[in-house]
Amino acid sequence: MNEHASTQRNIAALIAGSLPDAEQTRARAHMAKCAECARQLEHLFTLAKTVKRLPHPELTNAQLTRFTALARVRRQEVIERREHHWVMATLAIYGWVMFLFSLALLIPMNHALEKQFGWPPLVTELTSLILWGTLCWTIGFGLVPLLHLYKLNRQERSL
């Protein structure tokens, strides 16, 4: 990278005062020779001074109160969304664990019944999967509306 491009890239850091001494010396030496870089530095420096002189509006107590309330509501929404994700993940894990337990229990039971009485298997692996899947989906889709009602109830109590 040539010296001109390096100086162009570092002009904002030079104005902010965050440029290391060695690079600052190099940039100022280049600006003494390059009118374009010196002009750009002057324009940006003038702009920075103008922005600093702009009035900074003060927030009223009502605005601060409103912003605080909005921030609390948003924070609560984020917390509840995380809770919902954990609940759904827990239900999914629960469903898989119950499915695996059911296979571990029902397969030997089916073989024992078939061997002892000659009965055909009562519950196969596929029906076990369907039953536990249905149960978990029912709990999941039944639980989400209940969580929403709980949230509404909690909000009404806080008002």
C-alpha positions in Angstrom: 0.0 0.0 0.0 1.4 3.4 -0.9 1.7 6.3 1.5 -1.2 8.3 0.0 -3.7 5.4 0.5 -2.4 4.7 4.0 -2.9 8.4 4.9 -6.4 8.4 3.4 -7.3 5.4 5.5 -5.9 6.9 8.7 -7.3 10.5 8.5 -10.3 9.7 10.8 -8.0 8.1 13.3 -5.7 11.1 13.1 -8.6 13.5 13.9 -9.8 11.3 16.8 -6.3 11.2 18.2 -6.1 7.4 18.2 -3.3 7.0 15.6 0.0 5.7 17.0 2.8 8.3 17.1 4.9 6.8 14.3 1.9 6.6 11.9 0.8 10.1 13.0 4.2 11.5 12.1 4.2 9.7 8.8 0.7 11.0 8.0 1.5 14.6 8.9 4.7 14.4 6.8 2.6 13.2 3.8 0.0 15.9 4.3 2.7 18.5 4.2 3.5 17.4 0.6 -0.1 16.3 -0.5 -2.7 19.1 -0.9 -5.5 16.6 -1.4 -4.9 14.8 1.9 -4.4 18.2 3.8 -7.7 19.5 2.3 -9.5 16.3 3.3 -8.1 16.5 6.8 -9.3 20.1 7.1 -12.8 19.3 5.9 -13.2 16.4 8.3 -11.7 18.4 11.2 -14.3 21.2 10.5 -17.1 18.6 10.3 -16.0 17.1 13.6 -16.0 20.5 15.3 -19.4 21.3 13.9 -20.9 18.1 15.1 -19.5 18.7 18.6 -21.2 22.1 18.7 -24.6 20.7 17.9 -27.1 20.9 20.7 -27.6 17.7 22.7 -31.3 17.4 23.5 -32.2 16.5 27.1 -34.8 13.7 27.6 -37.8 14.6 29.7 -38.8 12.4 32.7 -41.8 11.1 30.7 -39.6 10.1 27.8 -37.1 8.4 30.2 -40.0 6.6 31.9 -41.4 5.4 28.6 -38.0 4.2 27.3 -37.4 2.4 30.6 -40.8 0.7 30.4 -40.3 -0.3 26.8 -36.9 -1.7 27.6 -38.4 -3.8 30.5 -41.1 -5.1 28.2 -38.6 -6.0 25.5 -36.3 -7.7 28.1 -39.2 -9.7 29.4 -40.2 -10.8 25.9 -36.6 -12.0 25.3 -36.5 -13.9 28.6 -39.9 -15.6 27.8 -38.8 -16.5 24.3 -35.8 -18.2 25.8 -38.0 -20.0 28.3 -40.2 -21.2 25.5 -37.2 -22.6 23.5 -36.1 -24.5 26.6 -39.5 -25.9 27.2 -39.8 -27.1 23.6 -36.3 -28.5 23.6 -37.1 -30.3 26.9 -40.3 -31.7 25.5 -38.4 -33.0 22.4 -35.7 -34.7 24.5 -38.4 -36.1 26.8 -40.2 -37.5 23.8 -37.1 -39.2 22.5 -36.2 -40.6 25.9 -39.7 -42.0 26.4 -39.6 -43.5 22.9 -36.3 -45.3 23.6 -37.6 -46.5 27.0 -40.8 -47.8 25.4 -38.8 -49.7 22.8 -36.6 -51.1 25.6 -39.6 -52.2 27.6 -42.2 -53.1 24.9 -40.0 -55.2 22.6 -39.1 -57.8 25.3 -42.7 -57.7 26.5 -44.0 -58.3 23.0 -41.6 -61.2 22.5 -42.5 -62.7 25.8 -46.3 -62.5 25.1 -45.8 -64.0 21.6 -43.7 -66.8 23.0 -45.9 -67.6 26.0 -49.3 -67.3 24.4 -48.6 -67.2 20.7 -50.2 -63.8 20.4 -49.1 -61.4 17.7 -47.2 -58.4 18.9 -49.5 -55.9 20.6 -47.3 -52.9 20.1 -44.6 -52.7 17.4 -41.8 -50.2 17.3 -43.7 -48.1 14.7 -46.8 -47.9 16.8 -44.7 -47.0 19.8 -43.1 -44.2 17.9 -46.5 -42.9 16.7 -48.0 -43.1 20.2 -45.1 -41.3 21.9 -44.8 -38.8 19.1 -48.5 -38.0 19.3 -48.3 -37.6 23.1 -45.3 -35.3 22.9 -46.8 -33.1 20.2 -50.1 -32.9 22.2 -48.2 -31.8 25.3 -46.1 -29.4 23.2 -49.0 -27.7 21.5 -51.1 -27.8 24.6 -48.3 -26.3 26.7 -47.5 -23.4 24.5 -51.0 -21.8 24.8 -50.8 -22.4 28.6 -47.5 -20.6 28.7 -49.0 -17.7 26.8 -51.9 -17.5 29.3 -49.5 -17.6 32.1 -47.6 -14.7 30.6 -50.8 -12.7 30.2 -51.8 -13.4 33.8 -48.4 -12.3 35.0 -48.6 -9.1 33.0 -52.1 -8.3 34.4 -50.8 -8.8 37.9 -47.9 -6.4 37.3 -50.2 -3.6 36.2 
